[in-house]
Amino acid sequence: MGHMQGLAALHLDKVVFRDLATATARYEAFSKKQADERIAKGDTNTTKDAFYFLQKGRDPQTGEGFTSHELVAEASLLILGGKRYPHHSLFSCAELSV
């Protein structure tokens, strides 16, 4: 909807693109559920996949990790990006965790 901000501002996107709005809401809920499940596992998860490294990643200047909200957003990108171009998603995660 980036190029149709007028539709979004008037909430017409939910009328004109009803199926898209529904699918987007389902996808966002799925991404959040997946991220929340992994966050809940904490350090008990032994699988060292992309999400593991996101959880362990720290900002070199502040020493802070990702917030839960940021991890959910990253999970969404990994799910979507990993479906078509997994090597791009994994490379991006590797850059962030270094």
mmCIF file as gemmi writes it, N, C-alpha and C atoms, coordinates in Angstrom:
data_model
loop_
_atom_site.group_PDB
_atom_site.id
_atom_site.type_symbol
_atom_site.label_atom_id
_atom_site.label_alt_id
_atom_site.label_comp_id
_atom_site.label_asym_id
_atom_site.label_entity_id
_atom_site.label_seq_id
_atom_site.pdbx_PDB_ins_code
_atom_site.Cartn_x
_atom_site.Cartn_y
_atom_site.Cartn_z
_atom_site.occupancy
_atom_site.B_iso_or_equiv
_atom_site.pdbx_formal_charge
_atom_site.auth_seq_id
_atom_site.auth_asym_id
_atom_site.pdbx_PDB_model_num
ATOM 1 N N . MET Axp A 1 ? 0.816 -1.191 0 1 0 ? 1 A 1
ATOM 2 C CA . MET Axp A 1 ? 0 0 0 1 0 ? 1 A 1
ATOM 3 C C . MET Axp A 1 ? 0.86 1.256 0 1 0 ? 1 A 1
ATOM 4 N N . GLY Axp A 2 ? 2.163 1.106 -0.075 1 0 ? 2 A 1
ATOM 5 C CA . GLY Axp A 2 ? 3.039 2.253 0.006 1 0 ? 2 A 1
ATOM 6 C C . GLY Axp A 2 ? 2.741 3.352 -0.998 1 0 ? 2 A 1
ATOM 7 N N . HIS Axp A 3 ? 2.329 2.993 -2.188 1 0 ? 3 A 1
ATOM 8 C CA . HIS Axp A 3 ? 2.056 3.994 -3.208 1 0 ? 3 A 1
ATOM 9 C C . HIS Axp A 3 ? 0.586 4.416 -3.234 1 0 ? 3 A 1
ATOM 10 N N . MET Axp A 4 ? -0.217 3.883 -2.345 1 0 ? 4 A 1
ATOM 11 C CA . MET Axp A 4 ? -1.643 4.233 -2.282 1 0 ? 4 A 1
ATOM 12 C C . MET Axp A 4 ? -2.017 4.69 -0.88 1 0 ? 4 A 1
ATOM 13 N N . GLN Axp A 5 ? -1.273 5.645 -0.359 1 0 ? 5 A 1
ATOM 14 C CA . GLN Axp A 5 ? -1.491 6.1 1.011 1 0 ? 5 A 1
ATOM 15 C C . GLN Axp A 5 ? -2.876 6.695 1.214 1 0 ? 5 A 1
ATOM 16 N N . GLY Axp A 6 ? -3.47 7.258 0.172 1 0 ? 6 A 1
ATOM 17 C CA . GLY Axp A 6 ? -4.812 7.815 0.287 1 0 ? 6 A 1
ATOM 18 C C . GLY Axp A 6 ? -5.836 6.753 0.651 1 0 ? 6 A 1
ATOM 19 N N . LEU Axp A 7 ? -5.711 5.576 0.042 1 0 ? 7 A 1
ATOM 20 C CA . LEU Axp A 7 ? -6.617 4.474 0.378 1 0 ? 7 A 1
ATOM 21 C C . LEU Axp A 7 ? -6.441 4.049 1.834 1 0 ? 7 A 1
ATOM 22 N N . ALA Axp A 8 ? -5.195 3.958 2.26 1 0 ? 8 A 1
ATOM 23 C CA . ALA Axp A 8 ? -4.921 3.544 3.634 1 0 ? 8 A 1
ATOM 24 C C . ALA Axp A 8 ? -5.413 4.591 4.63 1 0 ? 8 A 1
ATOM 25 N N . ALA Axp A 9 ? -5.201 5.862 4.304 1 0 ? 9 A 1
ATOM 26 C CA . ALA Axp A 9 ? -5.614 6.936 5.216 1 0 ? 9 A 1
ATOM 27 C C . ALA Axp A 9 ? -7.127 6.946 5.423 1 0 ? 9 A 1
ATOM 28 N N . LEU Axp A 10 ? -7.861 6.591 4.387 1 0 ? 10 A 1
ATOM 29 C CA . LEU Axp A 10 ? -9.327 6.553 4.476 1 0 ? 10 A 1
ATOM 30 C C . LEU Axp A 10 ? -9.843 5.164 4.869 1 0 ? 10 A 1
ATOM 31 N N . HIS Axp A 11 ? -8.915 4.243 5.117 1 0 ? 11 A 1
ATOM 32 C CA . HIS Axp A 11 ? -9.237 2.846 5.469 1 0 ? 11 A 1
ATOM 33 C C . HIS Axp A 11 ? -10 2.143 4.361 1 0 ? 11 A 1
ATOM 34 N N . LEU Axp A 12 ? -9.86 2.625 3.144 1 0 ? 12 A 1
ATOM 35 C CA . LEU Axp A 12 ? -10.507 1.98 2 1 0 ? 12 A 1
ATOM 36 C C . LEU Axp A 12 ? -9.746 0.738 1.557 1 0 ? 12 A 1
ATOM 37 N N . ASP Axp A 13 ? -8.488 0.63 2.006 1 0 ? 13 A 1
ATOM 38 C CA . ASP Axp A 13 ? -7.714 -0.553 1.659 1 0 ? 13 A 1
ATOM 39 C C . ASP Axp A 13 ? -8.389 -1.822 2.158 1 0 ? 13 A 1
ATOM 40 N N . LYS Axp A 14 ? -9.081 -1.727 3.284 1 0 ? 14 A 1
ATOM 41 C CA . LYS Axp A 14 ? -9.746 -2.907 3.84 1 0 ? 14 A 1
ATOM 42 C C . LYS Axp A 14 ? -11.007 -3.264 3.06 1 0 ? 14 A 1
ATOM 43 N N . VAL Axp A 15 ? -11.503 -2.321 2.269 1 0 ? 15 A 1
ATOM 44 C CA . VAL Axp A 15 ? -12.676 -2.582 1.427 1 0 ? 15 A 1
ATOM 45 C C . VAL Axp A 15 ? -12.227 -3.028 0.039 1 0 ? 15 A 1
ATOM 46 N N . VAL Axp A 16 ? -11.321 -2.252 -0.554 1 0 ? 16 A 1
ATOM 47 C CA . VAL Axp A 16 ? -10.869 -2.523 -1.91 1 0 ? 16 A 1
ATOM 48 C C . VAL Axp A 16 ? -10.009 -3.793 -1.966 1 0 ? 16 A 1
ATOM 49 N N . PHE Axp A 17 ? -9.16 -3.958 -0.982 1 0 ? 17 A 1
ATOM 50 C CA . PHE Axp A 17 ? -8.255 -5.104 -0.94 1 0 ? 17 A 1
ATOM 51 C C . PHE Axp A 17 ? -8.57 -5.983 0.274 1 0 ? 17 A 1
ATOM 52 N N . ARG Axp A 18 ? -9.813 -6.36 0.419 1 0 ? 18 A 1
ATOM 53 C CA . ARG Axp A 18 ? -10.263 -7.121 1.588 1 0 ? 18 A 1
ATOM 54 C C . ARG Axp A 18 ? -9.452 -8.396 1.782 1 0 ? 18 A 1
ATOM 55 N N . ASP Axp A 19 ? -9.255 -9.155 0.711 1 0 ? 19 A 1
ATOM 56 C CA . ASP Axp A 19 ? -8.508 -10.411 0.826 1 0 ? 19 A 1
ATOM 57 C C . ASP Axp A 19 ? -7.055 -10.162 1.238 1 0 ? 19 A 1
ATOM 58 N N . LEU Axp A 20 ? -6.475 -9.099 0.701 1 0 ? 20 A 1
ATOM 59 C CA . LEU Axp A 20 ? -5.098 -8.77 1.047 1 0 ? 20 A 1
ATOM 60 C C . LEU Axp A 20 ? -4.979 -8.394 2.514 1 0 ? 20 A 1
ATOM 61 N N . ALA Axp A 21 ? -5.908 -7.593 2.998 1 0 ? 21 A 1
ATOM 62 C CA . ALA Axp A 21 ? -5.884 -7.18 4.406 1 0 ? 21 A 1
ATOM 63 C C . ALA Axp A 21 ? -6.03 -8.392 5.319 1 0 ? 21 A 1
ATOM 64 N N . THR Axp A 22 ? -6.916 -9.304 4.96 1 0 ? 22 A 1
ATOM 65 C CA . THR Axp A 22 ? -7.122 -10.516 5.761 1 0 ? 22 A 1
ATOM 66 C C . THR Axp A 22 ? -5.879 -11.394 5.748 1 0 ? 22 A 1
ATOM 67 N N . ALA Axp A 23 ? -5.31 -11.586 4.571 1 0 ? 23 A 1
ATOM 68 C CA . ALA Axp A 23 ? -4.108 -12.419 4.453 1 0 ? 23 A 1
ATOM 69 C C . ALA Axp A 23 ? -2.935 -11.792 5.198 1 0 ? 23 A 1
ATOM 70 N N . THR Axp A 24 ? -2.803 -10.485 5.131 1 0 ? 24 A 1
ATOM 71 C CA . THR Axp A 24 ? -1.72 -9.795 5.833 1 0 ? 24 A 1
ATOM 72 C C . THR Axp A 24 ? -1.857 -9.957 7.342 1 0 ? 24 A 1
ATOM 73 N N . ALA Axp A 25 ? -3.067 -9.818 7.842 1 0 ? 25 A 1
ATOM 74 C CA . ALA Axp A 25 ? -3.302 -9.983 9.283 1 0 ? 25 A 1
ATOM 75 C C . ALA Axp A 25 ? -2.973 -11.408 9.721 1 0 ? 25 A 1
ATOM 76 N N . ARG Axp A 26 ? -3.353 -12.404 8.92 1 0 ? 26 A 1
ATOM 77 C CA . ARG Axp A 26 ? -3.044 -13.805 9.239 1 0 ? 26 A 1
ATOM 78 C C . ARG Axp A 26 ? -1.535 -14.041 9.232 1 0 ? 26 A 1
ATOM 79 N N . TYR Axp A 27 ? -0.855 -13.475 8.254 1 0 ? 27 A 1
ATOM 80 C CA . TYR Axp A 27 ? 0.593 -13.646 8.154 1 0 ? 27 A 1
ATOM 81 C C . TYR Axp A 27 ? 1.309 -12.999 9.339 1 0 ? 27 A 1
ATOM 82 N N . GLU Axp A 28 ? 0.88 -11.799 9.707 1 0 ? 28 A 1
ATOM 83 C CA . GLU Axp A 28 ? 1.494 -11.119 10.846 1 0 ? 28 A 1
ATOM 84 C C . GLU Axp A 28 ? 1.272 -11.899 12.138 1 0 ? 28 A 1
ATOM 85 N N . ALA Axp A 29 ? 0.088 -12.472 12.305 1 0 ? 29 A 1
ATOM 86 C CA . ALA Axp A 29 ? -0.193 -13.282 13.494 1 0 ? 29 A 1
ATOM 87 C C . ALA Axp A 29 ? 0.678 -14.534 13.503 1 0 ? 29 A 1
ATOM 88 N N . PHE Axp A 30 ? 0.844 -15.155 12.338 1 0 ? 30 A 1
ATOM 89 C CA . PHE Axp A 30 ? 1.686 -16.349 12.231 1 0 ? 30 A 1
ATOM 90 C C . PHE Axp A 30 ? 3.136 -16.012 12.581 1 0 ? 30 A 1
ATOM 91 N N . SER Axp A 31 ? 3.655 -14.917 12.035 1 0 ? 31 A 1
ATOM 92 C CA . SER Axp A 31 ? 5.031 -14.5 12.314 1 0 ? 31 A 1
ATOM 93 C C . SER Axp A 31 ? 5.235 -14.243 13.801 1 0 ? 31 A 1
ATOM 94 N N . LYS Axp A 32 ? 4.278 -13.563 14.406 1 0 ? 32 A 1
ATOM 95 C CA . LYS Axp A 32 ? 4.364 -13.26 15.838 1 0 ? 32 A 1
ATOM 96 C C . LYS Axp A 32 ? 4.352 -14.547 16.655 1 0 ? 32 A 1
ATOM 97 N N . LYS Axp A 33 ? 3.487 -15.483 16.292 1 0 ? 33 A 1
ATOM 98 C CA . LYS Axp A 33 ? 3.406 -16.753 17.012 1 0 ? 33 A 1
ATOM 99 C C . LYS Axp A 33 ? 4.733 -17.511 16.922 1 0 ? 33 A 1
ATOM 100 N N . GLN Axp A 34 ? 5.314 -17.569 15.732 1 0 ? 34 A 1
ATOM 101 C CA . GLN Axp A 34 ? 6.584 -18.271 15.555 1 0 ? 34 A 1
ATOM 102 C C . GLN Axp A 34 ? 7.691 -17.614 16.38 1 0 ? 34 A 1
ATOM 103 N N . ALA Axp A 35 ? 7.764 -16.306 16.341 1 0 ? 35 A 1
ATOM 104 C CA . ALA Axp A 35 ? 8.798 -15.594 17.098 1 0 ? 35 A 1
ATOM 105 C C . ALA Axp A 35 ? 8.581 -15.757 18.598 1 0 ? 35 A 1
ATOM 106 N N . ASP Axp A 36 ? 7.346 -15.628 19.045 1 0 ? 36 A 1
ATOM 107 C CA . ASP Axp A 36 ? 7.049 -15.764 20.479 1 0 ? 36 A 1
ATOM 108 C C . ASP Axp A 36 ? 7.417 -17.148 20.996 1 0 ? 36 A 1
ATOM 109 N N . GLU Axp A 37 ? 7.161 -18.185 20.186 1 0 ? 37 A 1
ATOM 110 C CA . GLU Axp A 37 ? 7.515 -19.549 20.597 1 0 ? 37 A 1
ATOM 111 C C . GLU Axp A 37 ? 9.029 -19.695 20.75 1 0 ? 37 A 1
ATOM 112 N N . ARG Axp A 38 ? 9.769 -19.12 19.825 1 0 ? 38 A 1
ATOM 113 C CA . ARG Axp A 38 ? 11.231 -19.213 19.907 1 0 ? 38 A 1
ATOM 114 C C . ARG Axp A 38 ? 11.78 -18.377 21.051 1 0 ? 38 A 1
ATOM 115 N N . ILE Axp A 39 ? 11.217 -17.203 21.26 1 0 ? 39 A 1
ATOM 116 C CA . ILE Axp A 39 ? 11.663 -16.348 22.37 1 0 ? 39 A 1
ATOM 117 C C . ILE Axp A 39 ? 11.411 -17.047 23.695 1 0 ? 39 A 1
ATOM 118 N N . ALA Axp A 40 ? 10.263 -17.723 23.812 1 0 ? 40 A 1
ATOM 119 C CA . ALA Axp A 40 ? 9.9 -18.418 25.047 1 0 ? 40 A 1
ATOM 120 C C . ALA Axp A 40 ? 10.872 -19.545 25.368 1 0 ? 40 A 1
ATOM 121 N N . LYS Axp A 41 ? 11.47 -20.155 24.362 1 0 ? 41 A 1
ATOM 122 C CA . LYS Axp A 41 ? 12.431 -21.235 24.598 1 0 ? 41 A 1
ATOM 123 C C . LYS Axp A 41 ? 13.709 -20.723 25.253 1 0 ? 41 A 1
ATOM 124 N N . GLY Axp A 42 ? 14.011 -19.458 25.031 1 0 ? 42 A 1
ATOM 125 C CA . GLY Axp A 42 ? 15.205 -18.873 25.64 1 0 ? 42 A 1
ATOM 126 C C . GLY Axp A 42 ? 16.467 -19.612 25.263 1 0 ? 42 A 1
ATOM 127 N N . ASP Axp A 43 ? 17.305 -19.876 26.248 1 0 ? 43 A 1
ATOM 128 C CA . ASP Axp A 43 ? 18.576 -20.561 26.001 1 0 ? 43 A 1
ATOM 129 C C . ASP Axp A 43 ? 18.444 -22.073 25.933 1 0 ? 43 A 1
ATOM 130 N N . THR Axp A 44 ? 17.221 -22.596 26.084 1 0 ? 44 A 1
ATOM 131 C CA . THR Axp A 44 ? 17.049 -24.046 26.029 1 0 ? 44 A 1
ATOM 132 C C . THR Axp A 44 ? 17.057 -24.576 24.599 1 0 ? 44 A 1
ATOM 133 N N . ASN Axp A 45 ? 16.934 -23.688 23.613 1 0 ? 45 A 1
ATOM 134 C CA . ASN Axp A 45 ? 16.931 -24.106 22.217 1 0 ? 45 A 1
ATOM 135 C C . ASN Axp A 45 ? 18.36 -24.427 21.781 1 0 ? 45 A 1
ATOM 136 N N . THR Axp A 46 ? 18.564 -25.627 21.277 1 0 ? 46 A 1
ATOM 137 C CA . THR Axp A 46 ? 19.907 -26.042 20.869 1 0 ? 46 A 1
ATOM 138 C C . THR Axp A 46 ? 20.127 -25.89 19.37 1 0 ? 46 A 1
ATOM 139 N N . THR Axp A 47 ? 19.085 -25.569 18.623 1 0 ? 47 A 1
ATOM 140 C CA . THR Axp A 47 ? 19.208 -25.382 17.177 1 0 ? 47 A 1
ATOM 141 C C . THR Axp A 47 ? 19.824 -24.02 16.892 1 0 ? 47 A 1
ATOM 142 N N . LYS Axp A 48 ? 20.959 -24.021 16.241 1 0 ? 48 A 1
ATOM 143 C CA . LYS Axp A 48 ? 21.648 -22.758 15.94 1 0 ? 48 A 1
ATOM 144 C C . LYS Axp A 48 ? 21.299 -22.324 14.517 1 0 ? 48 A 1
ATOM 145 N N . ASP Axp A 49 ? 20.085 -21.834 14.375 1 0 ? 49 A 1
ATOM 146 C CA . ASP Axp A 49 ? 19.62 -21.339 13.091 1 0 ? 49 A 1
ATOM 147 C C . ASP Axp A 49 ? 19.677 -19.818 13.073 1 0 ? 49 A 1
ATOM 148 N N . ALA Axp A 50 ? 19.116 -19.211 12.046 1 0 ? 50 A 1
ATOM 149 C CA . ALA Axp A 50 ? 19.179 -17.757 11.895 1 0 ? 50 A 1
ATOM 150 C C . ALA Axp A 50 ? 18.551 -17.038 13.08 1 0 ? 50 A 1
ATOM 151 N N . PHE Axp A 51 ? 17.428 -17.538 13.585 1 0 ? 51 A 1
ATOM 152 C CA . PHE Axp A 51 ? 16.758 -16.87 14.697 1 0 ? 51 A 1
ATOM 153 C C . PHE Axp A 51 ? 17.591 -16.959 15.975 1 0 ? 51 A 1
ATOM 154 N N . TYR Axp A 52 ? 18.286 -18.046 16.166 1 0 ? 52 A 1
ATOM 155 C CA . TYR Axp A 52 ? 19.182 -18.194 17.309 1 0 ? 52 A 1
ATOM 156 C C . TYR Axp A 52 ? 20.21 -17.055 17.324 1 0 ? 52 A 1
ATOM 157 N N . PHE Axp A 53 ? 20.81 -16.804 16.156 1 0 ? 53 A 1
ATOM 158 C CA . PHE Axp A 53 ? 21.832 -15.768 16.081 1 0 ? 53 A 1
ATOM 159 C C . PHE Axp A 53 ? 21.231 -14.372 16.231 1 0 ? 53 A 1
ATOM 160 N N . LEU Axp A 54 ? 19.996 -14.182 15.785 1 0 ? 54 A 1
ATOM 161 C CA . LEU Axp A 54 ? 19.33 -12.898 16.02 1 0 ? 54 A 1
ATOM 162 C C . LEU Axp A 54 ? 19.13 -12.668 17.512 1 0 ? 54 A 1
ATOM 163 N N . GLN Axp A 55 ? 18.748 -13.723 18.235 1 0 ? 55 A 1
ATOM 164 C CA . GLN Axp A 55 ? 18.554 -13.592 19.676 1 0 ? 55 A 1
ATOM 165 C C . GLN Axp A 55 ? 19.864 -13.301 20.397 1 0 ? 55 A 1
ATOM 166 N N . LYS Axp A 56 ? 20.933 -13.843 19.895 1 0 ? 56 A 1
ATOM 167 C CA . LYS Axp A 56 ? 22.239 -13.656 20.532 1 0 ? 56 A 1
ATOM 168 C C . LYS Axp A 56 ? 22.941 -12.387 20.08 1 0 ? 56 A 1
ATOM 169 N N . GLY Axp A 57 ? 22.513 -11.82 18.959 1 0 ? 57 A 1
ATOM 170 C CA . GLY Axp A 57 ? 23.168 -10.645 18.397 1 0 ? 57 A 1
ATOM 171 C C . GLY Axp A 57 ? 23.108 -9.44 19.324 1 0 ? 57 A 1
ATOM 172 N N . ARG Axp A 58 ? 24.175 -8.654 19.345 1 0 ? 58 A 1
ATOM 173 C CA . ARG Axp A 58 ? 24.272 -7.458 20.18 1 0 ? 58 A 1
ATOM 174 C C . ARG Axp A 58 ? 24.792 -6.308 19.337 1 0 ? 58 A 1
ATOM 175 N N . ASP Axp A 59 ? 24.298 -5.128 19.605 1 0 ? 59 A 1
ATOM 176 C CA . ASP Axp A 59 ? 24.79 -3.926 18.96 1 0 ? 59 A 1
ATOM 177 C C . ASP Axp A 59 ? 26.195 -3.671 19.492 1 0 ? 59 A 1
ATOM 178 N N . PRO Axp A 60 ? 27.185 -3.533 18.609 1 0 ? 60 A 1
ATOM 179 C CA . PRO Axp A 60 ? 28.567 -3.371 19.084 1 0 ? 60 A 1
ATOM 180 C C . PRO Axp A 60 ? 28.791 -2.081 19.87 1 0 ? 60 A 1
ATOM 181 N N . GLN Axp A 61 ? 27.969 -1.07 19.646 1 0 ? 61 A 1
ATOM 182 C CA . GLN Axp A 61 ? 28.163 0.199 20.354 1 0 ? 61 A 1
ATOM 183 C C . GLN Axp A 61 ? 27.432 0.232 21.685 1 0 ? 61 A 1
ATOM 184 N N . THR Axp A 62 ? 26.223 -0.32 21.732 1 0 ? 62 A 1
ATOM 185 C CA . THR Axp A 62 ? 25.435 -0.236 22.966 1 0 ? 62 A 1
ATOM 186 C C . THR Axp A 62 ? 25.419 -1.536 23.756 1 0 ? 62 A 1
ATOM 187 N N . GLY Axp A 63 ? 25.711 -2.651 23.096 1 0 ? 63 A 1
ATOM 188 C CA . GLY Axp A 63 ? 25.665 -3.944 23.764 1 0 ? 63 A 1
ATOM 189 C C . GLY Axp A 63 ? 24.25 -4.491 23.92 1 0 ? 63 A 1
ATOM 190 N N . GLU Axp A 64 ? 23.272 -3.778 23.387 1 0 ? 64 A 1
ATOM 191 C CA . GLU Axp A 64 ? 21.877 -4.21 23.513 1 0 ? 64 A 1
ATOM 192 C C . GLU Axp A 64 ? 21.503 -5.183 22.404 1 0 ? 64 A 1
ATOM 193 N N . GLY Axp A 65 ? 20.606 -6.106 22.731 1 0 ? 65 A 1
ATOM 194 C CA . GLY Axp A 65 ? 20.082 -7.04 21.751 1 0 ? 65 A 1
ATOM 195 C C . GLY Axp A 65 ? 18.805 -6.497 21.135 1 0 ? 65 A 1
ATOM 196 N N . PHE Axp A 66 ? 18.215 -7.299 20.274 1 0 ? 66 A 1
ATOM 197 C CA . PHE Axp A 66 ? 16.95 -6.924 19.669 1 0 ? 66 A 1
ATOM 198 C C . PHE Axp A 66 ? 15.836 -6.951 20.706 1 0 ? 66 A 1
ATOM 199 N N . THR Axp A 67 ? 14.865 -6.057 20.566 1 0 ? 67 A 1
ATOM 200 C CA . THR Axp A 67 ? 13.67 -6.104 21.41 1 0 ? 67 A 1
ATOM 201 C C . THR Axp A 67 ? 12.761 -7.213 20.886 1 0 ? 67 A 1
ATOM 202 N N . SER Axp A 68 ? 11.767 -7.599 21.675 1 0 ? 68 A 1
ATOM 203 C CA . SER Axp A 68 ? 10.814 -8.615 21.222 1 0 ? 68 A 1
ATOM 204 C C . SER Axp A 68 ? 10.114 -8.169 19.953 1 0 ? 68 A 1
ATOM 205 N N . HIS Axp A 69 ? 9.752 -6.902 19.888 1 0 ? 69 A 1
ATOM 206 C CA . HIS Axp A 69 ? 9.082 -6.368 18.697 1 0 ? 69 A 1
ATOM 207 C C . HIS Axp A 69 ? 9.982 -6.491 17.467 1 0 ? 69 A 1
ATOM 208 N N . GLU Axp A 70 ? 11.261 -6.188 17.625 1 0 ? 70 A 1
ATOM 209 C CA . GLU Axp A 70 ? 12.204 -6.295 16.507 1 0 ? 70 A 1
ATOM 210 C C . GLU Axp A 70 ? 12.405 -7.749 16.098 1 0 ? 70 A 1
ATOM 211 N N . LEU Axp A 71 ? 12.429 -8.662 17.068 1 0 ? 71 A 1
ATOM 212 C CA . LEU Axp A 71 ? 12.566 -10.081 16.736 1 0 ? 71 A 1
ATOM 213 C C . LEU Axp A 71 ? 11.362 -10.589 15.952 1 0 ? 71 A 1
ATOM 214 N N . VAL Axp A 72 ? 10.175 -10.115 16.306 1 0 ? 72 A 1
ATOM 215 C CA . VAL Axp A 72 ? 8.969 -10.503 15.56 1 0 ? 72 A 1
ATOM 216 C C . VAL Axp A 72 ? 9.072 -9.994 14.123 1 0 ? 72 A 1
ATOM 217 N N . ALA Axp A 73 ? 9.529 -8.758 13.954 1 0 ? 73 A 1
ATOM 218 C CA . ALA Axp A 73 ? 9.683 -8.19 12.613 1 0 ? 73 A 1
ATOM 219 C C . ALA Axp A 73 ? 10.718 -8.984 11.811 1 0 ? 73 A 1
ATOM 220 N N . GLU Axp A 74 ? 11.813 -9.366 12.447 1 0 ? 74 A 1
ATOM 221 C CA . GLU Axp A 74 ? 12.839 -10.152 11.766 1 0 ? 74 A 1
ATOM 222 C C . GLU Axp A 74 ? 12.317 -11.535 11.407 1 0 ? 74 A 1
ATOM 223 N N . ALA Axp A 75 ? 11.512 -12.126 12.289 1 0 ? 75 A 1
ATOM 224 C CA . ALA Axp A 75 ? 10.92 -13.438 11.988 1 0 ? 75 A 1
ATOM 225 C C . ALA Axp A 75 ? 10.05 -13.349 10.748 1 0 ? 75 A 1
ATOM 226 N N . SER Axp A 76 ? 9.305 -12.27 10.661 1 0 ? 76 A 1
ATOM 227 C CA . SER Axp A 76 ? 8.448 -12.077 9.493 1 0 ? 76 A 1
ATOM 228 C C . SER Axp A 76 ? 9.281 -12.004 8.219 1 0 ? 76 A 1
ATOM 229 N N . LEU Axp A 77 ? 10.381 -11.268 8.265 1 0 ? 77 A 1
ATOM 230 C CA . LEU Axp A 77 ? 11.245 -11.161 7.089 1 0 ? 77 A 1
ATOM 231 C C . LEU Axp A 77 ? 11.91 -12.491 6.756 1 0 ? 77 A 1
ATOM 232 N N . LEU Axp A 78 ? 12.324 -13.224 7.778 1 0 ? 78 A 1
ATOM 233 C CA . LEU Axp A 78 ? 12.961 -14.517 7.528 1 0 ? 78 A 1
ATOM 234 C C . LEU Axp A 78 ? 11.994 -15.507 6.906 1 0 ? 78 A 1
ATOM 235 N N . ILE Axp A 79 ? 10.759 -15.502 7.379 1 0 ? 79 A 1
ATOM 236 C CA . ILE Axp A 79 ? 9.763 -16.424 6.828 1 0 ? 79 A 1
ATOM 237 C C . ILE Axp A 79 ? 9.496 -16.077 5.373 1 0 ? 79 A 1
ATOM 238 N N . LEU Axp A 80 ? 9.25 -14.824 5.109 1 0 ? 80 A 1
ATOM 239 C CA . LEU Axp A 80 ? 8.935 -14.393 3.751 1 0 ? 80 A 1
ATOM 240 C C . LEU Axp A 80 ? 10.156 -14.471 2.844 1 0 ? 80 A 1
ATOM 241 N N . GLY Axp A 81 ? 11.264 -13.934 3.287 1 0 ? 81 A 1
ATOM 242 C CA . GLY Axp A 81 ? 12.476 -13.942 2.477 1 0 ? 81 A 1
ATOM 243 C C . GLY Axp A 81 ? 13.053 -15.331 2.305 1 0 ? 81 A 1
ATOM 244 N N . GLY Axp A 82 ? 12.936 -16.15 3.323 1 0 ? 82 A 1
ATOM 245 C CA . GLY Axp A 82 ? 13.472 -17.505 3.274 1 0 ? 82 A 1
ATOM 246 C C . GLY Axp A 82 ? 12.709 -18.422 2.359 1 0 ? 82 A 1
ATOM 247 N N . LYS Axp A 83 ? 11.485 -18.069 2.049 1 0 ? 83 A 1
ATOM 248 C CA . LYS Axp A 83 ? 10.679 -18.909 1.169 1 0 ? 83 A 1
ATOM 249 C C . LYS Axp A 83 ? 11.217 -18.884 -0.254 1 0 ? 83 A 1
ATOM 250 N N . ARG Axp A 84 ? 11.607 -17.722 -0.719 1 0 ? 84 A 1
ATOM 251 C CA . ARG Axp A 84 ? 12.036 -17.593 -2.105 1 0 ? 84 A 1
ATOM 252 C C . ARG Axp A 84 ? 13.559 -17.53 -2.23 1 0 ? 84 A 1
ATOM 253 N N . TYR Axp A 85 ? 14.186 -16.776 -1.345 1 0 ? 85 A 1
ATOM 254 C CA . TYR Axp A 85 ? 15.626 -16.549 -1.438 1 0 ? 85 A 1
ATOM 255 C C . TYR Axp A 85 ? 16.296 -16.787 -0.09 1 0 ? 85 A 1
ATOM 256 N N . PRO Axp A 86 ? 16.408 -18.043 0.348 1 0 ? 86 A 1
ATOM 257 C CA . PRO Axp A 86 ? 16.961 -18.305 1.685 1 0 ? 86 A 1
ATOM 258 C C . PRO Axp A 86 ? 18.386 -17.811 1.868 1 0 ? 86 A 1
ATOM 259 N N . HIS Axp A 87 ? 19.196 -17.856 0.83 1 0 ? 87 A 1
ATOM 260 C CA . HIS Axp A 87 ? 20.585 -17.424 0.986 1 0 ? 87 A 1
ATOM 261 C C . HIS Axp A 87 ? 20.669 -15.922 1.265 1 0 ? 87 A 1
ATOM 262 N N . HIS Axp A 88 ? 19.76 -15.124 0.71 1 0 ? 88 A 1
ATOM 263 C CA . HIS Axp A 88 ? 19.758 -13.691 0.998 1 0 ? 88 A 1
ATOM 264 C C . HIS Axp A 88 ? 19.369 -13.437 2.456 1 0 ? 88 A 1
ATOM 265 N N . SER Axp A 89 ? 18.348 -14.135 2.935 1 0 ? 89 A 1
ATOM 266 C CA . SER Axp A 89 ? 17.898 -13.958 4.315 1 0 ? 89 A 1
ATOM 267 C C . SER Axp A 89 ? 18.984 -14.347 5.291 1 0 ? 89 A 1
ATOM 268 N N . LEU Axp A 90 ? 19.623 -15.469 5.048 1 0 ? 90 A 1
ATOM 269 C CA . LEU Axp A 90 ? 20.655 -15.944 5.956 1 0 ? 90 A 1
ATOM 270 C C . LEU Axp A 90 ? 21.874 -15.033 5.939 1 0 ? 90 A 1
ATOM 271 N N . PHE Axp A 91 ? 22.243 -14.527 4.769 1 0 ? 91 A 1
ATOM 272 C CA . PHE Axp A 91 ? 23.377 -13.618 4.691 1 0 ? 91 A 1
ATOM 273 C C . PHE Axp A 91 ? 23.097 -12.349 5.464 1 0 ? 91 A 1
ATOM 274 N N . SER Axp A 92 ? 21.887 -11.828 5.341 1 0 ? 92 A 1
ATOM 275 C CA . SER Axp A 92 ? 21.527 -10.608 6.073 1 0 ? 92 A 1
ATOM 276 C C . SER Axp A 92 ? 21.606 -10.836 7.573 1 0 ? 92 A 1
ATOM 277 N N . CYS Axp A 93 ? 21.164 -11.991 8.046 1 0 ? 93 A 1
ATOM 278 C CA . CYS Axp A 93 ? 21.242 -12.3 9.473 1 0 ? 93 A 1
ATOM 279 C C . CYS Axp A 93 ? 22.692 -12.412 9.926 1 0 ? 93 A 1
ATOM 280 N N . ALA Axp A 94 ? 23.51 -13.007 9.098 1 0 ? 94 A 1
ATOM 281 C CA . ALA Axp A 94 ? 24.921 -13.156 9.451 1 0 ? 94 A 1
ATOM 282 C C . ALA Axp A 94 ? 25.574 -11.785 9.583 1 0 ? 94 A 1
ATOM 283 N N . GLU Axp A 95 ? 25.224 -10.866 8.696 1 0 ? 95 A 1
ATOM 284 C CA . GLU Axp A 95 ? 25.779 -9.522 8.788 1 0 ? 95 A 1
ATOM 285 C C . GLU Axp A 95 ? 25.357 -8.833 10.088 1 0 ? 95 A 1
ATOM 286 N N . LEU Axp A 96 ? 24.086 -9.021 10.463 1 0 ? 96 A 1
ATOM 287 C CA . LEU Axp A 96 ? 23.569 -8.369 11.665 1 0 ? 96 A 1
ATOM 288 C C . LEU Axp A 96 ? 24.186 -8.919 12.94 1 0 ? 96 A 1
ATOM 289 N N . SER Axp A 97 ? 24.518 -10.203 12.941 1 0 ? 97 A 1
ATOM 290 C CA . SER Axp A 97 ? 24.999 -10.808 14.172 1 0 ? 97 A 1
ATOM 291 C C . SER Axp A 97 ? 26.511 -10.66 14.359 1 0 ? 97 A 1
ATOM 292 N N . VAL Axp A 98 ? 27.186 -10.122 13.387 1 0 ? 98 A 1
ATOM 293 C CA . VAL Axp A 98 ? 28.638 -9.964 13.48 1 0 ? 98 A 1
ATOM 294 C C . VAL Axp A 98 ? 28.985 -8.686 14.212 1 0 ? 98 A 1
